[in-house]
Amino acid sequence: MKWESVPLGPLQTNCYVLYNDQGEAIIFDPGGDAEVLQEKIDNLGLRPAAILLTHAHFDHIGAVETVRRSYDIDVYLHENERDWLTDPEKNGASLFLGDHRISAGEADHHIRQEGSLTIGSFAFYILETPGHSPGSVSFYHEESRTVFSGDVLFSGGIGRTDLPGGSQEQLIKVIHDKILELPEDTYVACGHGPFTVIQREMDSNPFLNGF
């Protein structure tokens, strides 16, 4: 298994493409610039099987509808943000982009609890990790030793918590209780900036030390 990061959209959000040797792929958080993402996928000769959303803020969903239709694949999102895809007020586009509205059709599947998720040959464990947003989830992929965490944990930082439904106390708690409980050599595929490793954040992240 391999994954690649493709920065997309107005905030250069990290979209991740996880794929195997057979060319099957999972897309995480296609934030915009659908043509850039599609060129990457096509150049690698991949066949996407699904779109997994860590959450539904505007900068993570901008290319959802184009990519979904292009590859005829399903979208997965947590139940707590069921109507965010269709509502620019809730997904933040209205607040940050003014007249430039970002939206998509409803997700095909709504995540309702933590647990295993299998899509084709890909096996994930879903962790509910709210705090940045009420429906934030992280997808742990044991085979590649990677957690796709969206805007929960960053290299040397944590997700912002000043948006509607955010809570710094809740976010720090779920990071400690769930993300940092993963194996220390787990890669953290962050929603923005460089990837990191669990052990590095345990040792040096100023938001987490001393909690």
C-alpha positions, 0 to 999 in steps of 0.5 A: 500500500502507498499513499500520496498527498495532493494539496488542493483548493483555496487553502491547499488542503491535503487530499490523500490518495491511498492505493495498492499494487492492483491500482485500487484507490481510496480518496480522502478529502478532495478539497478542490481543483478536481482536474489536478486530482484527476490528472494525478489519479489517471497518471498513476493508472488508479481506479478509485473505489470511494471518497472518505471525508474526515469532515465537511468543512468547505476546504475539504469538499470542493471537488467531491461532486466532480470526483464522485461523478467522474468515477461513479463512487460513493462518499462517506461522512459522519452523521453529525455533519449530514447536511454540511455538504449541501449547506455553505452556511454550515460548511463554512464557505459563506463565512470564508469565501463570501459569494463563492459557495462550495457544496455537494450532494449528500453523502451516500453513507453516513458514519454513525459510530466507531468501528471497522470499515472495509471497502474492497481490499481496504480495511480501516478502523474509524475513530470519532475525533470531534473537537475541530468539528462535531463530525470529525473522524480519523481513518486508521489504516493499519496496513500502511501504518497511517491515520488519516486525521484531517484537521485533528492533529498537525505536525507541532499543532492541533486543529482550530477550535473556534469554528461552530461546533469546535471545542479545544478541550474535547479535541485535546482529549480525543487526541490523547485518548484515541490518536496517541493510543495508536502505535507510536510509529503510525504516520499521521496524514494531516489535513494541512502541512507536512505529515508527522508521526505519533511518537514525534507529536508525543515528544514535542507537540506543545499543545499536548505536552503536560496535558 
